[in-house]
């Protein structure tokens, strides 16, 4: 993996250099890949890319051009810091995307699929139960990751969600009994 990671760092620099040469020589029509590289070139300095390549080699990270493209949704101030953290922690593109969605510096805070309205009360309870169950499982799996100062609040929220889950289950059972 270390060899391919070092190659990835070299590829990032090589692609930017190749794009510069191609644009300067006007020898071909810009492709979609060229457009992506142009965006990276516009948003990151050559020094940033060189620093990233050095860090990638040092940490044997899986950081790639795709990571750089994902970082474009972040305000400039936070972009380089997040890139360096992603390299040091060897985040996958998915991990970086998840971090970007949760960060307050993302330009697309309210992006994503619009919630749909459920008019059937029983179906609404089914969806609510599913979401509560997923949230409770997520909290249990990640409880060691929460900051210590949030531990008590997360525990209270988990207990409240578990009470709500029991209430929803009771109501669902009543609805099913009525329907029979």
C-alpha positions in Angstrom: 0.0 0.0 0.0 2.9 2.4 0.7 4.0 2.3 -2.9 0.6 3.0 -4.3 0.1 5.8 -1.8 3.4 7.4 -2.8 2.3 7.0 -6.4 -1.0 8.6 -5.6 0.8 11.6 -4.2 3.0 11.8 -7.2 0.0 11.4 -9.5 -1.7 14.4 -7.9 1.3 16.6 -8.6 1.8 15.1 -12.1 -1.8 15.6 -13.1 -1.7 19.3 -12.0 1.6 19.7 -13.9 0.2 17.9 -16.9 -2.9 20.1 -16.9 -0.8 23.2 -16.7 1.3 22.1 -19.7 -1.8 21.1 -21.7 -3.6 24.4 -21.0 -0.5 26.4 -21.8 0.2 24.6 -25.0 -3.5 24.6 -26.1 -3.0 21.2 -27.7 -6.2 19.5 -26.7 -9.8 20.2 -25.8 -10.4 20.3 -22.0 -11.8 17.0 -20.7 -13.9 16.4 -17.6 -10.7 15.3 -15.8 -9.1 18.6 -16.8 -12.0 20.5 -15.3 -11.6 18.7 -12.0 -7.9 19.3 -12.0 -8.5 23.0 -12.8 -10.8 23.3 -9.8 -8.1 21.7 -7.6 -5.5 24.0 -9.1 -7.7 27.1 -8.5 -8.4 26.2 -4.9 -5.1 24.8 -3.6 -1.7 26.3 -4.0 1.3 24.4 -5.4 2.8 24.6 -1.9 -0.4 22.9 -0.5 -0.1 20.1 -2.9 3.6 19.6 -2.2 2.9 19.6 1.6 0.1 17.1 1.1 2.4 14.8 -1.0 5.0 14.9 1.7 2.5 14.1 4.4 1.0 11.3 2.3 4.4 9.6 2.0 5.2 10.2 5.7 1.9 8.7 7.0 1.4 6.2 4.2 -2.1 7.7 3.7 -4.7 6.8 1.1 -5.4 10.4 0.4 -6.1 11.1 -3.3 -7.3 13.6 -5.8 -10.9 12.5 -4.9 -10.3 13.7 -1.4 -9.1 17.1 -2.7 -12.3 17.4 -4.8 -14.5 16.6 -1.8 -12.7 19.3 0.2 -13.8 22.0 -2.3 -17.2 22.3 -0.4 -15.4 23.6 2.6 -14.5 27.2 3.2 -10.9 28.0 2.3 -9.8 28.6 5.9 -10.7 25.0 7.0 -9.8 23.2 3.8 -6.1 22.8 4.3 -6.5 21.9 8.0 -9.0 19.2 7.1 -6.9 17.9 4.3 -3.9 17.5 6.7 -6.0 15.8 9.3 -7.4 13.4 6.7 -3.9 12.6 5.5 -2.6 12.0 9.1 -5.6 9.8 10.0 -5.7 8.1 6.6 -9.4 8.8 6.1 -11.1 7.1 3.3 -13.1 9.3 0.9 -16.3 8.1 2.7 -14.9 9.1 6.1 -13.9 12.5 4.8 -17.3 13.0 3.3 -19.0 12.1 6.6 -16.7 14.6 8.4 -17.5 17.3 5.9 -21.3 16.7 6.3 -20.9 17.1 10.1 -18.7 20.2 10.0 -20.1 23.6 10.4 -17.7 25.0 7.7 -19.4 23.1 4.9 -21.1 25.2 2.3 -23.8 22.6 1.9 -25.2 22.3 5.4 -28.8 22.0 4.3 -28.1 19.9 1.2 -29.5 16.4 0.6 -32.8 14.8 0.1 -35.8 16.7 1.3 -37.8 14.8 4.0 -41.0 13.3 2.9 -44.3 13.7 4.7 -46.0 10.5 5.9 -49.8 10.9 6.3 -50.6 7.4 7.5 -50.2 7.5 11.4 -49.2 3.8 11.6 -46.6 4.1 8.8 -45.3 7.3 10.5 -44.8 5.2 13.8 -43.0 2.5 11.8 -40.6 5.0 10.3 -40.1 6.7 13.7 -39.3 3.4 15.4 -36.8 2.5 12.6 -35.0 5.9 13.0 -34.9 5.7 16.8 -33.5 2.1 16.7 -30.8 3.2 14.2 -29.9 6.2 16.4 -29.7 4.1 19.6 -27.5 1.5 17.9 -25.2 4.3 16.5 -24.8 5.8 20.0 -24.0 2.4 21.5 -21.4 1.7 18.8 -19.8 5.1 19.2 -20.1 5.7 22.9 -16.3 5.6 23.4 -15.8 8.3 20.8 -18.0 11.0 22.4 -16.1 13.8 24.3 -16.2 13.2 28.1 -18.1 16.4 28.8 -20.9 15.2 26.5 -21.1 11.7 28.0 -23.8 12.4 30.6 -26.0 14.3 28.0 -25.6 11.6 25.4 -26.6 9.0 28.1 -29.7 11.1 29.0 -30.6 11.4 25.3 -30.2 7.7 24.8 -32.5 6.9 27.7 -35.1 9.4 26.4 -34.9 7.8 23.0 -35.3 4.3 24.5 -38.4 5.5 26.4 -39.8 7.0 23.2 -39.0 3.7 21.4 -41.1 1.7 23.9 -43.9 4.2 23.6 -43.9 4.0 19.8 -43.8 0.2 20.0 -46.8 0.2 22.4 -48.8 2.5 20.1 -47.9 0.3 17.0 -49.1 -2.8 18.8 -52.4 -1.0 19.6 -52.8 0.1 16.0 -52.1 -3.5 14.8 -54.6 -4.9 17.3 -57.3 -2.3 16.2 -56.7 -3.3 12.5 -57.3 -7.0 13.2 
